[in-house]
Amino acid sequence: MMDEGKKIKNKLIAALCVFVVLLIAGVVVLVLVSKKQTALEGADSYVRLSNQSGFDCEFAEAQKLYPFSDGVLKVTSDRIAYLTISGNEAFSYQVKYSNPFCVVKGSYALVGDLDGYSFSVYNKDGQIYNKSTNDKIKAGTISNDCFVSLILDSSDAYGQVNIVAPDGSFVANWVSHDSGYPIASEFNYDSSKLAITSVNTNCAVVEPFVKVLEIKLDKNKYTAADYAVFSIDAGNIVSSIIYSDSRFLAFSTNAAYAINDKELSSLNLDLGSYNYVFDVNGNLFLIYADGVGQVNKLSVIDSGNKIIYDSILGNNINAFSTGKDKCVISVDRRIFVFDSNGSIIKDISVDEEVIRVGFIGNDKIVVVSTSGVHTYNYKD
C-alpha cells in the first residue's frame, strides 16, 4: 500500500510540475503575443528587418552608413565607400577626417570634416571632387544641382559662408562682419539663391537675420551677389531654414517666417515647439510637440499656409528622408511612408531600432538599423 501511495504521490508531483511548466510557457507566449499586438496596433504590417534583403553588420558600423542612391555611403575618418544593397563595395576613397559628417540631397552627397579643413562631394559613380578650406568647417549643405554651401570659422569676423559650384570651383564667399554668427543655409530648387540664417549676440537682446544671395551664371562662370536681408524678431534664434514651393521658410523653436522674394512675413501656425522641418513636393512637413517631453506630432502645410494634415506621430523621431513626392519617417518602432499631402501610404511596425531611412527605386525604402542594412517594398 505504501508503494502504491508513493507512486500516486509521484504522479501528482509530476503532473503538477508539467502544469507549472505549461502555465509559465503560456504566460510567456501571452506576453509575447501582447507585445506584438501592441506593436501592430494601427500598423499595416509587422516586419522582421533581419528577414529582408540587405546585409548584416555591427552596430558601430551601421552608425556610419547613410542611404544613398541604390545603396549606402559608408563614412569613416579615413575612407568614404559606396556599398551596394548587398554589401559589395562599388568604390572607395581615402580621406583624413577627424569628425566626419554627411549630407545627402537627391543624387549627391557632401562629406566634410566638422571643425576640420576638408570636404568632398560624391555621386553614385564616385568622387566628384575633394577640396580643402583655409578655415574650420562648422556646417554644410548641398543642393539637388550639386552646389555646396559651407559655413566656416573666421579669425577676423563672426564667420563666413563659401559657395562651391558643381565642378568644385569657387563661386563666392560671404563674410559676416555685422550680421553675427552664420547658423544654417539652404538653396532654392534651382540653386539660383542661397539663404543664410545668422544671429548677433553682441546686443542687449539677440538679433537674428536672414540673408539671401543670388547666384548667376555669366560667361561660363558662377558669381553670387547680395539679394536681400531680413531682420527677424529679437530673441528668436533661427536655427533652421528650408525652401518649399516658391519661398524660403525659416524657423526658431516656436516661431516661423516666410520669405517670398524680398518680403518677410510671420507664419502664425501656433503649433507648439518646432522640432524638424522639411519640404515634400512643395508642402511643408513640420514635426512639433506641445511642450518639452511631449509626444511628437506631424503637421502638413500647403503653400497657402493651410494645414492639410495633423496627427500624432510618437515619442522618439529616429530618422526621416524625402523623395520626389513622398517622405519616410521612423518614429519609435514604426516606419511611416507619407505622400506629399500627408496621406499614409504605408505604416510598418519593425522589430529593431532604426538609425537612418531612405528611398531606393520606385517602391522600396532602405532601412539602416542596429543590425545592418535592409530594404522593404512598401507597396506590397
C-alpha positions in Angstrom: 0.0 0.0 0.0 2.8 2.4 0.9 4.5 1.8 -2.5 1.2 2.4 -4.2 0.7 5.7 -2.3 4.2 6.8 -3.2 3.5 6.1 -6.9 0.3 8.2 -6.8 2.1 11.0 -5.0 5.0 11.0 -7.5 2.5 11.0 -10.4 0.7 14.0 -8.8 4.0 15.8 -8.3 5.0 15.1 -11.9 1.6 16.3 -13.2 1.9 19.4 -11.1 5.4 20.2 -12.5 4.1 19.7 -16.0 1.2 22.1 -15.2 3.5 24.7 -13.8 5.8 24.5 -16.9 2.8 24.8 -19.2 1.5 27.7 -17.2 4.8 29.6 -17.4 5.1 28.8 -21.1 1.5 30.1 -21.6 2.3 33.3 -19.7 5.5 33.9 -21.8 3.5 33.3 -25.1 0.8 35.6 -23.9 3.3 38.4 -23.1 5.0 38.0 -26.5 1.7 38.0 -28.3 0.6 41.0 -26.3 3.8 42.9 -27.2 3.4 42.0 -30.9 -0.3 43.1 -30.8 0.8 46.4 -29.3 3.5 46.9 -31.9 0.9 46.1 -34.6 -1.8 48.4 -33.2 -2.8 50.6 -36.2 0.1 49.3 -38.4 -0.5 47.8 -41.8 2.1 45.1 -41.2 4.8 43.8 -38.8 8.2 43.4 -40.4 11.2 41.5 -39.1 14.0 43.6 -40.6 16.5 40.7 -40.4 14.3 38.7 -42.9 14.5 41.5 -45.5 17.1 41.7 -48.3 20.3 43.5 -47.5 23.3 42.8 -45.3 24.2 42.5 -41.6 26.8 44.5 -39.8 27.8 45.5 -36.3 26.0 48.4 -34.6 29.2 50.6 -34.7 29.4 50.1 -38.4 25.7 50.7 -39.0 26.1 54.2 -37.5 28.5 55.1 -40.3 26.1 54.1 -43.1 23.9 56.7 -45.0 21.2 55.7 -47.5 22.5 57.0 -50.9 21.4 56.3 -54.5 20.8 52.5 -54.8 22.9 51.6 -51.7 24.6 53.2 -48.8 27.5 55.5 -48.3 30.0 54.4 -45.6 31.6 57.4 -43.9 34.6 56.9 -41.7 37.5 59.1 -40.6 39.9 57.5 -43.2 37.7 56.2 -46.0 34.5 57.0 -47.9 33.0 54.0 -49.6 29.8 53.3 -51.6 28.2 49.9 -50.9 25.5 48.2 -52.9 22.4 47.0 -51.0 24.0 43.5 -50.8 27.1 45.0 -49.1 29.5 44.9 -52.0 31.9 47.8 -52.3 31.5 49.8 -55.6 34.1 52.5 -54.9 36.1 53.9 -52.1 38.4 56.9 -51.5 40.9 57.7 -48.8 40.3 60.7 -46.6 41.7 62.2 -43.3 38.6 63.4 -41.4 38.7 63.7 -37.6 34.9 64.2 -37.2 33.2 63.4 -40.5 29.6 64.5 -41.3 27.5 63.6 -44.3 24.6 65.4 -46.0 22.7 63.7 -48.8 20.5 65.6 -51.2 19.0 63.9 -54.2 21.8 62.3 -56.3 24.6 63.9 -54.4 26.4 63.6 -51.0 28.5 66.1 -49.2 31.0 64.7 -46.7 33.1 67.0 -44.6 35.3 67.2 -41.5 33.5 69.1 -38.8 35.9 71.6 -37.2 38.4 70.4 -39.8 39.6 71.8 -43.2 38.5 69.2 -45.8 35.3 68.2 -47.7 34.4 66.1 -50.7 31.4 65.5 -52.9 30.1 62.2 -54.4 27.5 60.7 -56.8 26.8 57.1 -57.4 29.7 56.9 -59.9 32.4 58.1 -57.4 34.0 61.2 -56.0 33.3 64.4 -58.0 36.0 66.4 -56.1 37.9 66.7 -52.9 38.7 70.2 -51.5 40.4 71.9 -48.6 39.5 75.1 -46.8 41.6 77.8 -45.1 39.3 77.9 -42.1 37.4 75.4 -39.9 34.2 73.9 -41.3 31.3 74.5 -38.9 28.4 73.2 -41.1 27.5 72.4 -44.7 24.7 71.7 -47.1 24.3 70.6 -50.8 21.7 71.3 -53.4 19.9 69.0 -55.8 22.2 70.5 -58.5 25.4 69.8 -56.6 26.1 73.3 -55.4 27.7 73.3 -51.9 27.4 75.9 -49.1 29.9 75.7 -46.3 29.7 77.7 -43.1 33.3 78.4 -41.9 35.0 79.9 -38.9 36.8 83.3 -39.4 39.7 84.9 -37.5 38.5 88.5 -38.1 34.7 88.1 -38.4 31.8 86.3 -36.9 32.0 83.6 -39.6 31.8 83.2 -43.4 29.9 81.2 -46.0 31.6 79.7 -49.0 29.7 78.7 -52.1 31.1 76.0 -54.4 29.9 75.2 -57.9 29.2 71.6 -59.1 32.6 71.2 -60.6 34.3 72.2 -57.4 35.2 75.8 -58.5 34.8 78.7 -56.1 31.7 80.8 -56.6 31.7 83.4 -53.8 32.5 84.0 -50.1 30.2 86.0 -47.8 32.0 87.2 -44.6 29.7 88.2 -41.7 31.1 91.3 -40.1 27.7 92.8 -38.9 25.1 90.0 -39.1 26.5 87.8 -36.4 27.3 84.1 -36.5 26.1 82.1 -39.5 24.0 79.2 -38.3 22.3 77.5 -41.3 22.0 77.8 -45.1 19.8 76.4 -47.8 19.5 76.6 -51.6 16.2 77.1 -53.5 15.1 74.5 -56.0 17.2 75.6 -59.0 20.2 76.7 -56.9 19.8 80.3 -58.0 19.5 81.6 -54.5 21.1 80.8 -51.1 19.5 81.8 -47.8 21.7 82.1 -44.7 20.5 82.5 -41.1 22.7 84.2 -38.5 22.5 85.6 -35.0 24.2 88.7 -33.5 24.8 88.2 -29.7 26.6 91.5 -29.1 23.5 93.5 -28.4 21.2 93.8 -25.3 19.0 91.2 -27.0 19.8 88.5 -29.5 19.3 89.9 -33.1 18.7 87.2 -35.8 18.9 87.8 -39.5 18.3 86.0 -42.8 20.4 87.0 -45.8 19.7 85.9 -49.3 22.4 85.7 -52.0 21.6 85.4 -55.7 23.8 83.0 -57.8 24.2 83.8 -61.6 26.0 82.2 -64.5 27.8 84.6 -66.7 30.2 83.5 -69.5 30.5 80.0 -68.0 31.4 81.4 -64.6 29.1 81.5 -61.5 29.0 84.6 -59.3 27.0 85.5 -56.2 25.7 88.9 -55.0 23.5 90.3 -52.3 19.8 89.9 -53.0 18.0 90.7 -49.7 18.5 90.8 -46.0 15.8 90.5 -43.3 15.8 91.3 -39.6 13.9 88.7 -37.5 12.0 89.3 -34.3 14.6 89.9 -31.5 15.3 86.8 -29.4 14.1 84.3 -31.9 17.2 82.3 -32.9 16.5 81.0 -36.4 18.2 77.6 -36.3 16.8 76.0 -39.5 15.7 77.1 -42.9 14.2 75.2 -45.9 12.9 76.0 -49.4 9.3 75.0 -50.1 7.3 75.7 -53.2 8.4 79.3 -54.1 9.6 80.6 -50.7 12.2 80.2 -48.0 10.8 79.2 -44.6 12.8 80.0 -41.5 12.2 78.5 -38.0 13.2 79.2 -34.4 11.9 76.8 -31.7 8.4 78.4 -31.7 8.2 80.9 -34.5 8.1 80.6 -38.3 8.8 83.0 -41.1 8.2 83.0 -44.9 10.3 84.9 -47.4 8.6 85.5 -50.7 11.1 87.1 -53.0 12.0 90.3 -51.0 9.2 90.2 -48.5 9.2 88.7 -45.0 6.1 87.6 -43.1 5.4 85.7 -40.0 3.6 82.3 -40.1 1.0 82.2 -37.3 0.9 78.4 -37.1 0.6 78.1 -33.3 1.8 74.5 -33.2 3.9 74.5 -30.1 7.6 73.7 -30.3 9.1 73.0 -33.7 11.5 70.1 -33.8 12.0 69.1 -37.5 11.0 70.8 -40.8 11.4 69.6 -44.4 9.8 70.1 -47.8 7.9 67.4 -49.8 6.9 68.4 -53.3 6.0 72.0 -52.3 4.3 71.2 -49.0 5.9 71.9 -45.6 6.2 68.9 -43.2 6.6 70.1 -39.7 7.2 67.8 -36.7 6.4 69.5 -33.5 5.4 68.9 -29.9 3.1 70.8 -27.5 5.9 71.1 -25.0 9.2 69.6 -23.7 8.9 65.8 -23.3 5.5 65.7 -25.1 4.6 63.4 -27.9 5.7 64.4 -31.5 3.0 65.3 -34.0 3.2 65.9 -37.7 1.5 68.8 -39.5 1.5 69.2 -43.3 1.0 72.8 -44.5 0.4 73.8 -48.1 1.8 76.9 -49.9 -1.3 78.9 -48.8 -0.4 78.2 -45.1 -3.4 75.8 -44.7 -2.9 72.8 -42.5 -4.0 69.8 -44.6 -2.9 67.1 -42.2 -2.2 67.0 -38.5 -1.8 63.9 -36.3 0.2 62.3 -33.6 3.4 60.5 -34.6 5.1 59.1 -31.5 7.7 59.8 -28.8 11.2 59.4 -30.5 11.9 60.5 -34.0 14.8 58.3 -35.2 15.2 59.5 -38.8 13.4 60.8 -41.9 14.1 61.2 -45.6 12.3 62.7 -48.6 11.7 61.5 -52.1 10.3 63.4 -55.1 6.7 63.3 -53.9 6.8 61.4 -50.6 8.7 61.0 -47.4 9.6 58.3 -44.9 9.7 58.9 -41.1 10.9 56.4 -38.5 9.5 57.0 -35.0 9.8 54.6 -32.1 9.4 51.1 -33.7 7.3 52.4 -36.5 8.1 53.5 -40.1 5.6 55.7 -41.9 5.6 56.4 -45.6 3.6 59.6 -46.5 2.7 61.2 -49.8 3.2 64.9 -50.2 -0.4 65.7 -48.8 0.1 63.7 -45.6 -1.8 60.6 -46.6 -0.2 57.5 -45.1 1.0 55.1 -47.9 2.3 52.5 -45.5 2.5 52.1 -41.7 5.1 49.5 -40.7 5.9 48.1 -37.3 9.5 46.8 -37.1 11.4 44.7 -34.6 14.7 46.8 -34.3 15.8 50.3 -33.6 16.2 52.4 -36.7 19.2 54.6 -37.3 18.5 56.0 -40.8 16.0 55.6 -43.6 15.8 56.5 -47.3 14.2 55.6 -50.6 15.6 53.2 -53.2 14.0 52.7 -56.5 10.3 53.4 -57.0 8.7 51.2 -54.4 11.3 50.5 -51.8 12.8 52.0 -48.7 16.2 51.3 -47.3 16.5 51.0 -43.5 19.7 51.2 -41.6 19.0 49.5 -38.3 21.2 48.4 -35.3 21.8 45.1 -37.1 22.5 46.2 -40.6 21.0 47.4 -43.9 17.6 46.2 -45.1 15.2 47.0 -47.9 11.4 46.8 -47.8 8.9 47.1 -50.7 6.2 49.4 -49.1 3.7 48.8 -51.9 3.5 45.0 -51.3 
